[in-house]
Amino acid sequence: MNSILSDIKATPLIYDEFKIYICPNNIFIEPVQNPNIILNIDRIDFTTQKQTNNGQIPIEIKSQTIAGILGVVKLLIGPYIIVIKKKEFVGKLDGHDIWKLIDIDILPIPKTRLHINEIQDRMDIEYLNMIKQTFNTPYYYFSYTYDLTHTMQRLYNIPLSFVNTPMFARADQRFLWNYFLIKNFCMDHHEFFVPIIHGFIAINNCTLNGKDFVWTVVSRRSRNRHGPRLLKRGIDQNGNVANFVETEMIVEYNNTKSSYVQTRGSIPLYWAQYPTLKYKPAMQIAQNENHLEAATIHFNEQISIYGQQILINLIDQRGAEQELERNYHDIVTMLDNNKIKYEAFDFHSECKKMRWDRLSILVNRVAHEQDNLKYFLLGSDGKLLILQKGVFRTNCVDCLDRTNVVQSLLGRRILTVMLQKMDILNFGQKVEDQLDFESLFKSVWADHADIISIQYSGTGALKTDFTRTGKRTYNGMFRDLKNSLLRYYKNNLRDGVRQDSIDLVLGNYVVNAEESASLSSPLEVRPALKYFMYPIILMIALAMFMANAVFTSEYNTGTYIFLLFWGTMVMCVLSLIFYYGKEFVNYPRLSSFDNGRRHHHQS
């Protein structure tokens, strides 16, 4: 294959700065780099046309400066255009500028709101807030000249004709986060639309042994089967798994480029763990689904993209997680594929009593496979030196905390090999012995853990004290307790709205213009009376109990009866709330759940 890495600057241009003019009947978007053309959006019939700039823009209209267009979404009022309002420079990857999305603006294309009724107006604003919430989740990244959806090895293996294809069209659609927003509007105007990924990027200029190099970590989150942790588990009919993340570690030195890829993703079975107000809801493995068929689709795709698969399963082999582990093991056995190896490691059992040094057992156990799978290395002359032949696919239950710890250890081990091969480290030197760089390495992987965890669970990761310091600490345990309680709150009382917001941006739910007019709107569905009544009664009962317990100066029989009554009320109402747990959970309104399958109200 011919490498396109050195030719990628020939990619079709995406303009990086625009002036936008909002006129009564049109919206004009003018590239600062090429003011001879404009994008003309008609605010009456919503048509879009690229035109020569012949003075169509009224001189009295003031412009706003934007950094790109993310796409168009249709809501009740009509289409809105989503633009990049603010960006932040991250660093250079292979000579290309990489940016982080900081702020967006959502501009209505229709010139008026008079065609919708009062309820529709309110629902339209609620939809808008959902979209803003999705883009407020950290972090989205983009480049005007580099395709962030592909690994370096994939870019190398794609023919040179690739550079003549618009970036959105050639992107790996698993990671093209605004695919739905641009697919119907971008075909003829690709230079105006910016492809984005969701995940994590850290670009660091480093020095070891007097040699300067760039060390980068890029994580790409899949838009398939995406959603918050307790609402998105397992696999779907198309072989997509929840929380699938591709993580690439890149080293650039003297025009030599090297990268190493790992993946993570939910256990590829039909299973669920829907929130019920219990701290750890029961894991349910679907009984009437074809697990083998879905897993076959999943691993066939993984093998075609990445090669061999070493499956590291970190969940408990006893207790609540035991059945899930056994079923995963059985499915892999039934697959009987010599390109798949299953490696179970009971993280909690092996590392109990804070014996996290025992993780070296796992790393040593898979060291031979890691050496055989290798990594990607391209010489300074553009010649291919090494190809990565497979990946470690690591999972725990959430594919967050335990997963990130193990991925960082595997990453550190192979990074030592890469740096030695590139003559940055001398033979016998290890990353963990380079104190300043080791500190940076741990910090980046801990930040990576926090960001990926926020994106899936709503809070920072657990166990990052080990990732940052190499030790498990009591302060870290207290931080984990705080994050665990916050996860409980968000997963039960906030994640339904978050799932709806994601579905709206990814196009899993399409708004019908007749909602709240001739059709009912799912946003108008309100919870039953007890959803509000029980918590109010609980707060009153708890307040009365505490007031009498704290402020009573003299205790007598009447006081004890009063305390017993209100204490009993607290316990009874709490019991009722947990008995009807699912009715108090914030479930999505744009979709419903049935036996582990997801159905949208309308589209």
N, C-alpha and C positions, 0 to 999 in steps of 0.2 A: 504494500500500500504506500501511496505517496503521503507524506506528512503535510498537513495544512498549517501547522503551528507557526512556521516562519512566514506563511503567506496570509495569515488571518487578517492583517491590516487592510487587505484588499476587499474585506467584507462590505456589502452594501451599507451605506452610511445611515446611521440613526442620528438625527440632529439632537444636539445636547442642550440647546437653549432656544426658547420661543418667546415671542410677544403674542399675547392673546387679547383680542379686541371683542368685547361683548356689545353688539349693536342691537337695535330694536328687532330687526328681522334676520340677522345673521350673526354667527360667531366666526371670526377670522383668526386663524392661527398662522403666524409668520415666523419661519425659522430665522434666527439671528445670523446663522451661517450662510443662508441663501435667501435673502429677502425678495428675490425675483419670483418666488412661488409662494402661494398661500393655500391653506386648507380652508375651504368655505363650507360651513355647516349651516344649512337653512333651518331657521327656528320655527318654520311653519310646517313644512313637509318632512323635515329631519333628514333630507338628503345631504350627502357629503361629496364634495368635489374638489379635486386638486386643480388649481388654476394658476395662470401667469398673473403676477401682481401688476395690474394696470390701473391702480388707484381706486380700487373698489372700497377701500377702508375709509370711512368718513374721517376727515382730519380732526374733528372735534372730539372723537372718541379716544379716551385715555387707555393705554395698554397696561396689562399686568405681565410680569415676567414669570415664566414657568420653566421647569427643567425637563419636561417630557410629558407624554400622555400614556396613561396606563390602560385606557380603554373606555368603553361605554356600557352602562347598565340601564335597563329599562325598569322603571318603577311606575307607580300609579299616575303620576303627572305626565309621564313619557320618559324619554331617554335623558340620562345625565352623563356628562363627560367627566372622567376622573383624571386629574392632572397631578403631577409632582410639584408641590409647592416649595419644598425644602429638601436638600440632600446633604450628605456629609461624606467627605473623601475618606476612604478606608486605606488605600494603598495601591501599589502597582502589582499586577499579576501578569507575568510574561510580557511586561512592558505596557500593559493596558491599565487604564484608570478604572478602579472599582469603587462604586458608590453605595452608600447606605441610605435607604429611604427614611426621611425624618418626618415629613408632613405632607398631607395631600389636601386637595380641594375638590369638592364635588359640585360641578356647575350644571344647573338645569338648562337643557337645550330649549324646551318650550318657552315661549315668550310670556305665557300667562298661566296662572293656576285656576282660572275661573271655570274651566271645564270639568273640574272635579268637585264633589260635594264635601261637606265639612268633615264627615267621617273619613273619607278617602284622604283628605288633606292631613288628618292626624296620623293615619296609617302610613302615608308616604313619608312623613317625618320620622316615624319609627323605623321604617326600612332604611332611611338615610343614616340614622344613628347606628344601625347594625353594621352597615358598610364601614363607617368610621371606626367602630370598635374592632373590626377585623384588621384594618390597616394600622391600628394602634398597638397590635400585638407585635412585640419585637421578634425578629428584625427581617426586613426585606432588603435585597441587594440587587444591583444591576450594573451593567456596563454598556456603553454605547458601541464598543468595538470588540468585546470578548464574549464568547458564548459561555455563560456561567452554568448552564444546565448540563454540560458535558465534562467528563474527566479529561485529563491530558491524554490518557491512552485512547479514549474514544475519539478525541480530536485527531490524533495521529492516524487512526485507522480509517478515517473518512476521506474519500477522494478529494482532489483539489477542486472539483466542480462545486463542492460544498460552499466555497466562498462566494459563489454567484447566486446563492439562495438567500432570501431574506432571513434574518436571524430568528424571527418568530416561527418561520416555517421549518427550519432545520433543527430547532431546539428539541431536546428530549422532553416530550410532553408530560412525562411524569412530574417534572420539576418546574414546568412553565406555569407559574402561579396565576398569571392573568390571562391564561389561554381563553377562557370563556369571554372575558371582557374585550378581547381584541379580535376573536376569530371571525366575526361578521363585519368588521369595519376596517380590517388591516390589510386586506389583500392588495389593494391598489395604493395604499398610503403607508407602507411598512416603515418608511424612514421617519415617520412622526410618532411611532408607538414603541415604547420601551419594554422589552421582556424582563420580568423580575423572577427571582427565586425567593423562597422563604427558608430561613435556617440560621446559619452562623458563618461568619468569615472573620478570621484574624490574620493579618499580614504583618510580619515582624522582620525588621532588618537586624541581623545577628552577626556576631563575630566570635569565631573559635580559632585558636591557634594563629591569630593574626589574619584570618581569612574571612572576608565579608560575604555573607550569603543571605538569601531571603527564605524564611520559613513560614509557610502558610497552612492554615487549616480551613477547609471549606466543607460545610455540611449542607446538603440539599434535602429538604423535606418533600415527600411526595404529596401531590394534591389528590391522589386517589385514596378512597376510604379514609378521609380526613375528618378529624373532630376531636373533642375533649376525651380524656382517658376512659372514663366509665361509660361514655356513650359510644365509644368506638374501640372495639376489641376484635381480635381474630381476623378472619378472611371473608371475602365476598365471592360471588359466583365467577368473577373474572380473574380470580387469583390475586387480587390486591389485598394487602394486609394493612392494618392500622399502624400508625406511627412508623412508617417506613422512612428511614433516613440513610442517605449515602454520604459517607464522610471520607474526604480526600485530604491527605497530608502531602504538601508539595515543598520541594527544596529546589532553589535556583542558585547556581553558582557558576560564574564564568561561562555563561551561555549553555551550561549543562543543566538539564531539567530532569527531575525525578519526582515520582508521586507514588503514593500507597493508598489503596482504597479499602474501606471496611463498610459493612452495612449492618443495620439493625432493623427489626420489624417484629410485630406481634406474632405470637405462635400461630402458624397457618392452619388453624382449625376453625370450624364454626363454633365460637364460644362467646359468651357475654358475661358482663358483670354490672348490670344496670343498678344505678343508685337507688337505695330504699331508705335512706337515713341511717342505716347501720354503718358502723365505721368501716367494716370490710364486708361488703355485700357478697353473697354467695356467687361462686363462679359456676356458670351453667354451660355445659357442653351439649350442643343440639343433638338430639337422638335420631332425627329423621332427615339428616342432611348427608350428602355424599362428600365426606371429608377428603377422601382419597382423590376424587376428581379435582376438587379445588386446589389441593396441595400439589397435585401434578402440574396443573396450569401454572401455579406460582413458581415452582422450582424449574420448570422448563424455561420460563422467561428469565429467571435468575441465572441459570447456567448459560443461556444464549448471550446474556449481557456481560456476565462477570467470569464465567468459567466455573471451576470447581467450587463447591460449597462446603465449608467446615462450619457446622451448626453448633454453636456454643449455647447451651441452655442452662441458665443460672438459677432457675426457680427451685423451690424446696421439693425434695423427693419424699416428703411425708407431710401430713396435715392437709390444710385446705388446698394446697397447690399440687398434691400428689397425683390426683387423677389427670390433671392437665399434662403433667410430665409423662405419665405412662402412655396417654393417648398420642402425644407428640412422638414419643419413641416408637410406638407401634406403627404410626403412619409412615415414618421414615423407613422402618423395616419393610413395610409393604411396597414402598416405592422401589426398593431394591435397585438403586442407581449407584454405580461405582464412582460417580462424580460427587456424591453426597456422603459426608461422614458426620455422624452425630456424636457430640461430646457433651455429656451432662456433668455439671459441677454444682453441687448443692451449696451455694454461696453462704447462706446463713448458718448452715450446720458446720461447714469447713472453717468458717471465720468467727465462730461464736467466741464469747469472752474476749472480744477485741483482738483476736489473733489474725489480723489482716495480712501478716507476713506469709500466711499459708496460701495466698493467691499465687505465690511463686510455683506452687505445685501445678496449678493449671497452666501457667505460662510455659513451664518446662515440659509439660505433657504434650503441648501442641507446637513446641518449637520446631520440631522436624517438619511438620506440615507447613508452618509459616516460611521456613527456608525454601521448601520446594515450590510454594506458590509464588515466591519472589515479589518483585515490585517493578514499576515502570522506570526506565532510564533511557534518556536521549542524550547523545554526545553533543559536544559544542559544535560539531560539524553537521548536526541534524541527523546523524546516523543512529538507528535504533540499536541499543546495546542489550537491554533486558525488557521483557514483557511480563506483566503480572498475569498469572494463569488462573487465579481464583481468589476468593475472598473469605474472610471470616464473617459469618452472619450470626451476630450475638443477640440474645434476648434474655430478659427476665419477664416479669408480668407486665410492667409498664414499658419496658425497653428504655428506661431512664437511668436510675441511680446505679444499680449493680452493673448494668450494661456499660455505662460510661466509665466506671472504674476499670473494668476489664479491657475495654477498647483503648484506654489511655496506656495501660501496661503493654498491650500488644503493639501500640503505636510507638512507644518509647523503644522497645526492643528492635523493631525494624528500622527506626530512625538511626539508631547506632550503626546498623549495617549500611544504610544509605550514605551516611556522612563519611564512613570509612571508605566506601567505594569511590566517593567523589573527592577523596584526599583532603577533606576538611578535618576529620579526626584521624589521628594516627592509629595504626594497628594496636589493639589492646586498650585504647581509650573508649569510654562509654559515656553516653549522654548523662547518666545519673551522677557521674563523677565531675561533670563541668558545672560547678555550683550555680553560677549566674544563669546559665542557659537552662539548667534543670529547674530553677525557680520559675523562669519564664514558661517553660514547658508545662509545669504543674498549674500555673495560674491560667494559662490559655485553656487547658482541658477542663479546669473547674468552671471557668466562665462559659465554656461550651456546654457543660452539663447544665448549668443554670438556665441558659437561654433555651435549649431544646426542651427542658422540663417546663419552663414557663409556657412555651408554645403548646404543649400537650396537656399538662396537668394544671396550669394556672399559677404554679409557684416555682421557686428555685429548686434545684435538685437536692436530694439527700446524699449524705456520705461524702460531700465535697471536701470536708476537712482532710480526709485521706488523700484525695486527689491533689489538694493544695500543699499538704505537708508531708505526705507519706505515712502519717500516723492517724489512728482513730482517737479522738479526744472527747472529753466530757462536754466541752463547749460546743463541739460539733454535734453531739447527741442532743443537746438542748435546742440548737438551731434546727435540727431535724424534727424535733417535737413541734416546734412552732410552725414549720412548713407543713407538717402532717395535719395539724389542726386547720391550717388555712386551706389545704387541699380539700379537707372534709367539707368545709363551708362552701367553697367554690364548686366542687363537684356535685353537691346536692342542691345548692340554691342559686347558682349562677350559670351553670354550663349549658342549660337548655337554650338560653339566649345566644350563647357563644356558638353553639351548633347551628342555630338558625342564621347567624351572621355569616358563618363560613359557607353554608349552603348557598346563600344569596350571592356571594362573591364568586364562588366556584361554578355557579350555574346549575347546582343540583336542585335548586328550586327557582322557577321562573315566575315572576309576578305577572298575574293576569290583570289587564287594565280595567276589567269589570268588577274586580274585588271591591266589596263594600258598596256596590251599586246593584247590578243584577245578580251578582254572585256574592256568597258570604266570604269573608276574609278570615284566614286562620288566626290572624293577629287579634281578632275580636273575641276569640274564645277566652273566657275568664274562668278562674278556678272556682270550685264549690265554696259555699259559705263557710264550711268548717276550716278551710285553708286560712281564713282570717280570724275566725271566731276562737279556735282552739289556742293559737298563740297568744291572743289577747287575754283569755281566761288564765292561761299559764302565767303570764306576766303579772296579772293582778294577784293571783294566789301566791306567787313567789314574793312579790312586794309586801303583801300582808304578813307572810310568814317571817320575812327578814325584819320587818318593822317591829313585830312583837318580840322577836328573839333578841334584837339589839337594843331597843329603846325602852323595854319594860324594866322599871326600877325594882319591882317586887313581884316575885313569882308566887302564884297560888293555884288552886285547882282550876279556876276559870281560865287562867293564862295557859296552863298546860292543855286544857281542852281546846282552847283557841288555836294553839300551835299544832296540836294533833289534827285538827280539822283542816287547817290550811296546808299542812305538810301532806296530808292524805290527798287533798285536791291537786297539789303539785304532782304527786306520783301518779294519780289517776289520769290527769290530762297528758302527762308525758307518755304514759302507756298507750293512750288513745292515739297520740301523734305517731308513735312508732308502729302501732298496729296498722294505721292507715298510711304508713311511710311513703309509699309511692305517690300518694295524692298531695304530699307536701314537697315533693322534689320538683325542681324547676326543669321539666322535660321540654324538648323542642315543640314548638307549635307548627312549624312548617313541615314536619315529618312525624310519623308515628312508628312505633316499634311493635313487631309481631313475630314471636318465636325466633328472634335473632335476625330477622330480615327487616329492612327499612323501606317504608312506602311513603311517597310524597303525596300530599293532599291533592295537588294539581300542578300542572306545568304546561 
